[in-house]
């Protein structure tokens, strides 16, 4: 996107503008889940997953991704992507091989928002766990979390691994 197409208020330091947007984005996600939980109880998880799937469909369209032909180099690049950096996750690829990539997230804006909003459910289940589930179900990769800030770890770790290709059955 061209810089001149982005509105920036020159009277407000850019750092404050970015912090405001990060906080608003993460807080809105937490508020939405909190509302679903209050209004729909146990059905909240199912409803939020449906909402998340809609978000993923939009993301796939916006980034023009073909999940059936997603190259591992693309997955690796997505592991510490610009969007996550912009939102404040501070992603860092800590391991990458031809078969898997491990990304460490030193910060979780959703967990921070949950703390600000006095919401005490782990936020992983309505953000990152949905992300890993979606990837595992819709691509040739499995994704899972091995550490979670919201559950007391110092950082989060997401592992993305190529699924083993099944050999054709011999007849």
Sine and cosine of phi, psi and omega as CSV:
sin_phi,cos_phi,sin_psi,cos_psi,sin_omega,cos_omega
0.00,0.00,0.65,-0.76,-0.01,-1.00
-0.97,0.26,0.64,-0.77,-0.07,-1.00
-0.85,0.52,-0.59,0.81,-0.03,-1.00
-0.95,0.31,-0.14,0.99,0.04,-1.00
-1.00,-0.08,-0.02,1.00,0.02,-1.00
-0.97,-0.25,0.82,-0.57,0.02,-1.00
-0.98,0.18,0.83,-0.56,0.09,-1.00
-0.79,-0.61,0.78,-0.62,0.03,-1.00
-0.99,0.11,0.93,-0.38,-0.06,-1.00
-0.92,0.38,-0.24,0.97,0.04,-1.00
-1.00,0.10,-0.18,0.98,0.00,-1.00
-0.90,-0.43,0.81,-0.59,0.02,-1.00
-0.81,0.59,0.68,-0.73,-0.06,-1.00
-0.83,0.55,-0.57,0.82,0.01,-1.00
-0.88,0.47,-0.62,0.78,0.02,-1.00
-0.94,0.34,-0.60,0.80,0.03,-1.00
-0.90,0.44,-0.69,0.73,0.01,-1.00
-0.91,0.42,-0.70,0.71,0.01,-1.00
-0.87,0.50,-0.69,0.73,0.02,-1.00
-0.86,0.52,-0.73,0.68,-0.02,-1.00
-0.91,0.42,-0.67,0.74,0.05,-1.00
-0.86,0.50,-0.76,0.65,-0.03,-1.00
-0.89,0.46,-0.67,0.75,0.00,-1.00
-0.90,0.43,-0.69,0.72,-0.03,-1.00
-0.88,0.47,-0.78,0.63,-0.05,-1.00
-0.94,0.35,-0.63,0.78,0.02,-1.00
-0.90,0.44,-0.62,0.79,-0.01,-1.00
-0.91,0.42,-0.64,0.77,0.04,-1.00
-0.89,0.46,-0.69,0.72,0.01,-1.00
-0.92,0.40,-0.69,0.72,0.01,-1.00
-0.87,0.50,-0.65,0.76,0.00,-1.00
-0.88,0.47,-0.74,0.68,0.01,-1.00
-0.91,0.42,-0.66,0.75,0.02,-1.00
-0.86,0.50,-0.67,0.74,0.05,-1.00
-0.89,0.45,-0.74,0.68,0.03,-1.00
-0.84,0.54,-0.69,0.72,-0.03,-1.00
-0.89,0.45,-0.69,0.72,-0.02,-1.00
-0.93,0.38,-0.65,0.76,-0.09,-1.00
-0.99,0.10,-0.53,0.84,-0.16,-0.99
-0.84,-0.54,0.05,1.00,0.06,-1.00
0.83,0.56,-0.77,-0.63,-0.07,-1.00
-0.92,0.40,-0.35,0.94,0.03,-1.00
-0.95,0.30,-0.20,0.98,-0.03,-1.00
-0.85,0.53,-0.67,0.75,-0.03,-1.00
-0.87,0.50,-0.70,0.71,0.00,-1.00
-0.90,0.43,-0.69,0.72,0.00,-1.00
-0.91,0.42,-0.68,0.73,-0.01,-1.00
-0.92,0.38,-0.58,0.82,0.05,-1.00
-0.90,0.44,-0.64,0.77,0.05,-1.00
-0.88,0.47,-0.70,0.72,0.04,-1.00
-0.88,0.47,-0.67,0.74,0.02,-1.00
-0.90,0.45,-0.66,0.75,0.03,-1.00
-0.88,0.47,-0.61,0.79,0.08,-1.00
-0.89,0.45,-0.67,0.74,0.05,-1.00
-0.87,0.50,-0.70,0.71,-0.01,-1.00
-0.90,0.43,-0.65,0.76,0.05,-1.00
-0.87,0.50,-0.68,0.74,0.05,-1.00
-0.90,0.44,-0.67,0.74,0.00,-1.00
-0.90,0.44,-0.69,0.72,0.01,-1.00
-0.87,0.49,-0.68,0.73,0.05,-1.00
-0.91,0.41,-0.73,0.68,-0.05,-1.00
-0.88,0.47,-0.61,0.80,-0.01,-1.00
-1.00,-0.09,0.05,1.00,0.04,-1.00
0.81,0.59,0.76,0.65,-0.02,-1.00
-1.00,-0.05,0.60,-0.80,0.13,-0.99
-0.93,-0.36,0.99,-0.17,-0.09,-1.00
-0.91,0.42,-0.39,0.92,0.03,-1.00
-0.97,0.26,-0.35,0.94,-0.03,-1.00
-0.78,-0.62,0.62,0.79,-0.03,-1.00
-0.98,0.22,0.92,-0.39,-0.02,-1.00
-0.95,0.31,0.54,-0.84,0.00,-1.00
-0.89,0.46,-0.52,0.85,0.06,-1.00
-0.89,0.46,-0.56,0.83,0.06,-1.00
-0.93,0.36,-0.67,0.74,0.03,-1.00
-0.87,0.49,-0.70,0.71,0.03,-1.00
-0.86,0.50,-0.67,0.74,0.02,-1.00
-0.92,0.38,-0.56,0.83,0.01,-1.00
-0.95,0.31,-0.38,0.93,-0.08,-1.00
-0.89,0.46,-0.52,0.85,0.04,-1.00
-0.74,-0.67,0.88,0.48,-0.16,-0.99
-0.99,0.11,0.21,-0.98,-0.04,-1.00
-0.87,0.49,-0.62,0.79,-0.02,-1.00
-0.90,0.44,-0.74,0.68,0.01,-1.00
-0.90,0.44,-0.62,0.79,0.05,-1.00
-0.90,0.44,-0.69,0.72,-0.02,-1.00
-0.90,0.44,-0.57,0.82,-0.01,-1.00
-0.98,0.20,-0.21,0.98,0.07,-1.00
0.99,-0.16,0.28,0.96,0.01,-1.00
-0.96,0.29,-0.35,0.94,-0.07,-1.00
0.80,0.60,0.86,0.51,-0.01,-1.00
-0.96,0.28,0.52,-0.85,0.03,-1.00
-0.53,-0.85,0.84,-0.54,0.07,-1.00
-0.95,0.30,0.87,-0.49,-0.04,-1.00
-0.96,-0.27,-0.20,0.98,0.08,-1.00
-0.40,-0.92,0.71,-0.70,0.10,-1.00
-0.54,-0.84,0.79,-0.61,0.08,-1.00
-0.74,-0.67,-0.12,-0.99,0.01,-1.00
-0.96,0.27,-0.19,0.98,-0.07,-1.00
-0.92,-0.40,-0.37,0.93,-0.06,-1.00
-0.40,-0.92,0.34,-0.94,0.07,-1.00
-0.70,-0.72,0.68,-0.74,0.04,-1.00
-0.88,-0.47,0.78,-0.62,0.01,-1.00
-0.87,-0.49,0.76,-0.65,0.04,-1.00
-0.99,-0.16,0.73,-0.68,0.07,-1.00
-0.92,-0.40,0.93,-0.38,-0.09,-1.00
-0.99,0.16,-0.18,0.98,-0.06,-1.00
-0.57,-0.82,0.52,-0.85,0.06,-1.00
-0.76,-0.65,0.98,-0.20,0.00,-1.00
-0.89,0.46,-0.46,0.89,0.03,-1.00
-0.94,0.33,-0.66,0.75,0.05,-1.00
-0.90,0.44,-0.68,0.74,0.04,-1.00
-0.87,0.49,-0.66,0.75,0.03,-1.00
-0.91,0.42,-0.66,0.75,0.01,-1.00
-0.87,0.48,-0.64,0.77,0.04,-1.00
-0.90,0.43,-0.70,0.72,0.02,-1.00
-0.87,0.49,-0.60,0.80,-0.07,-1.00
-1.00,-0.05,0.12,0.99,0.02,-1.00
0.83,0.56,0.69,0.73,0.03,-1.00
-0.95,-0.32,0.86,-0.50,-0.21,-0.98
-0.96,-0.27,0.27,0.96,0.11,-0.99
-1.00,-0.02,0.60,-0.80,0.06,-1.00
-0.86,0.51,0.79,-0.62,-0.07,-1.00
-0.97,0.24,-0.24,0.97,-0.06,-1.00
-0.82,0.57,-0.63,0.77,-0.13,-0.99
-0.93,0.37,-0.38,0.92,0.00,-1.00
-0.94,-0.35,0.20,0.98,0.10,-0.99
-0.74,-0.67,-1.00,0.08,-0.14,-0.99
-0.91,0.41,-0.62,0.79,0.02,-1.00
-0.92,0.40,-0.56,0.83,0.09,-1.00
-0.93,0.37,-0.59,0.81,0.04,-1.00
-0.89,0.45,-0.73,0.68,-0.01,-1.00
-0.92,0.40,-0.62,0.78,0.03,-1.00
-0.89,0.45,-0.71,0.70,-0.01,-1.00
-0.87,0.49,-0.74,0.68,-0.01,-1.00
-0.88,0.47,-0.70,0.71,-0.04,-1.00
-0.90,0.44,-0.56,0.83,-0.04,-1.00
-1.00,0.07,-0.40,0.91,-0.15,-0.99
-0.89,-0.45,0.04,1.00,0.00,-1.00
-0.72,-0.70,0.03,-1.00,0.05,-1.00
-1.00,-0.01,0.42,0.91,0.01,-1.00
-0.80,-0.61,0.51,-0.86,0.14,-0.99
-0.96,-0.28,0.64,-0.77,0.02,-1.00
-0.77,-0.63,0.61,-0.80,0.04,-1.00
-0.39,-0.92,0.34,-0.94,0.00,-1.00
-0.98,-0.20,0.72,-0.69,0.04,-1.00
-0.93,-0.36,-0.18,0.98,0.08,-1.00
-0.52,-0.85,0.56,-0.83,-0.07,-1.00
-0.61,-0.79,0.84,-0.53,0.06,-1.00
-0.84,0.54,-0.69,0.72,-0.06,-1.00
-0.91,0.42,-0.24,0.97,0.03,-1.00
-0.93,-0.36,0.32,0.95,0.14,-0.99
0.97,-0.23,-0.12,0.99,0.03,-1.00
-0.97,0.26,0.34,-0.94,0.00,-1.00
-0.96,0.29,-0.34,0.94,-0.02,-1.00
-0.35,-0.94,0.17,-0.98,0.08,-1.00
-0.97,-0.24,0.50,-0.87,0.12,-0.99
-0.74,-0.67,0.81,-0.58,0.10,-0.99
-0.93,-0.37,0.76,-0.65,0.04,-1.00
-0.93,-0.37,0.73,-0.68,0.06,-1.00
-0.86,-0.51,0.82,-0.57,-0.11,-0.99
-0.78,-0.62,0.66,-0.75,0.11,-0.99
-0.90,0.44,0.72,-0.70,0.10,-1.00
-0.96,0.27,0.56,-0.83,0.04,-1.00
-0.94,0.34,0.72,-0.70,0.05,-1.00
-0.98,0.20,0.72,-0.69,0.02,-1.00
-0.98,0.19,0.74,-0.67,0.06,-1.00
-0.96,0.27,0.58,-0.81,0.05,-1.00
-0.88,0.47,0.63,-0.77,0.00,-1.00
-0.92,0.38,0.70,-0.72,0.05,-1.00
-0.99,0.11,0.66,-0.75,0.02,-1.00
-0.92,-0.39,0.00,0.00,0.00,0.00
